[in-house]
Amino acid sequence: MSIPIKYLTVITVFIFCCYSSLYAQSTKPIYLDANKPIEERIEDALSRMTVEEKIAMCHAQSKFSSPGVPRLGIPENWMTDGPHGIRTEVLWDEWKQAGWTNDSCIAFPALTCLAASWNKEIAALYGKSVGEEARYRKKNVLLGPGVNIYRTPLNGRNFEYMGEDPYLAGQMVVPYVKGVQSNGVAACVKHYALNNQETSRMEINVKVSDRALYEIYLPAYKAAVTEGNAWAIMGAYGKYRQQHACHNQYLLQDILRDEWHFDGVVISDWGGVHNTEQAIYNGLDMEFGTWTNGMTGGKSSAYNDYYLARPFYEKIKNGEVEEEVLNEKVRNILRLVFRTNMDTDRPWGSFGTPEHAAISRKIAEEGIVLLKNEKDLLPIDLDKTKKILVVGENAIKMMCVGGGSSSLKVKYEVPPFEGLKNRLENEVEVSYARGYVGHVDGNFDGVSSSQDLAEDRSEKELIDEACTMAGSVDIVIFIGGLNKSRGQDCEGADRKSLDLPYAQNRLIEALAKVNSNLVVVNISGNAVSMPWLDEVPTVMQSWYNGTEAGNALAAILTGDVNPSGKLPFTFNNNLNDYGAHFLNAYPGNDNEVEYKEDIYVGYRWNDKENIKPLFAFGYGLSYTTFEYSNLMANKTNLSKEDSLTISLDITNSGKVDGAEIVQLYIHDPESNLPRPEKELKGFEKVFLKSGETKTVQFTIDNAAQSYFDPEKHEWIAEPGRFEAWIGAASDDVRAKIKFDLD
Ligand code: BGC
């Protein structure tokens, strides 16, 4: 029987197709095969690349991108600031915004607010959401979060960080990093390390003991790397042991790579590279910045002259540097690409959504801290209150634009006065008086908040107006603080003083005299002094809270939401109450600063020197009250391998639902090396209905008892007596339990 020709053709085509698809499968390059292990894909890609292609990957090609390998279909890397939302698109080689109309993001609260929430689940949600925004905008590296420790309240960038305590920052950074990375977007933890001031930030050499380095300044980075599995880290601008942090042998090679086994990519801060030799050998993988010399002038589009560009290439070509040194960097970069852009399973992200706005609001509501509420002025009693006067520039000022690289172009922003009006419109008459003039400019790199805050009246006229209006209302809510202009909470410079700027102190004192129902809301990313505190019954600490700032604040002021944040750093009365200032160890001389206060940073210094803070680390009030009882430990004698479980009951003894942040500090009464009086080693945020009791459990291991011994270069837990202190704040210890370590 003969087969008709048309069937023969079909059969032949079918066989050909099967064969060619089999053939295609078997010949698919390993680096493109998502089913192959990443390390195999890296080696395969590397083996196909020319030296020129490898060098290209090690440095920027534009302000925020670096090349892939176009010939092999390996995509470019696209970075974005970070850390509070996705930065607007900028021009290829200029900081100015590119003028896109589809890049307005949701701004999340500043990281100080996140830290003040003390809520690890909220940190995970934050990371996941901001990662979704980055993913949708096709960025594969988010430049953040920052975890530089709060050493001085003058640091202009404290608002981008997570406070003064290494344990708190470490616990909060891990879920943030994991959340971002669940989108196939790398978190780039910054600024590693010792970037604790903006004054002389590009050159300052930090002298710090090994003990302070390991106990205070590194733990949050270590947690981000070893527990959060961060895929990227950004070197800081300054120097340590006279080497810039971006190519620092001790920080990057000895500690990050050798001790913590970091397998991600090290990215320089923008313009943080200064030396080809060190950039080649000391652990840096990717160089970013502006022109050849970093932040200032130079040839435009001179990316090929970067330290890790032509100079590096020439050294490889003339045999001065082994190609394997280059390969090591490219492996790290390819690992980043395979983990992010070439992960075919990663989600698609989402951008500017109502869901993200709601999450942003929730974070803000969890981070606002009630500091004083003596006359129970808050929550505002809506039955009794007919008229409210809101005073102060920060009540109307949009804060998402400004602050430096974290500045955001937002889809919308609700300032506090608008939030209050939204909430109270039909119930209470709300009026406004400016009170003071701060910073009227709302522009950054071509992004404008479009607000006209110009004001011609004198200080006296503004105070007089506010006081006259204050005399005839039930409650006055002053909303002031700092802002994100240079010299306040802003990158590139530090604050000059702990005081509130722009005559705000005089204004608050005057208001307190005419109306004793005064609520002061301080918006800042730093502590401020409060010389008027005795005259003001109610004080609230709020933060740069992003898109939904005003609605979140209104919810707290009216009691729709019970405040539950606690301070992530100490508020002191005077600058000299901080170790760095008392010891004259800030901002340093001749580009050198010595951290003379050593491990005694934040509350550790207050404890050592017996300084009563204005408001302590870990402190914050609620509209309800909590009782602590039944503190118990599962054992009182531990071996080094044992972990200790401590439990206690927390009861909401007030009339409204609320949340308490229970803190566990370890006290070591006797040790070979001096130790802080107490160190935070555990915390839990517990939500309780009115009248409800819950048991809180902490499990701590040997690490909680350990200190870093610089001689032995290891963590030591000395046998002997320890105490676990349970507190509602660092200066409010409610119960203690003793245990012995064998
Ligand atoms: C900042 C970084 C930022 C980078 C890119 C630098 O000036 O220190 O935090 O990510 O610029 O904008």
Residues whose N, C-alpha, C, O or C-beta is under 5 A from the ligand:
A	BS01	BGC	D81 L143 D269 W270 S405
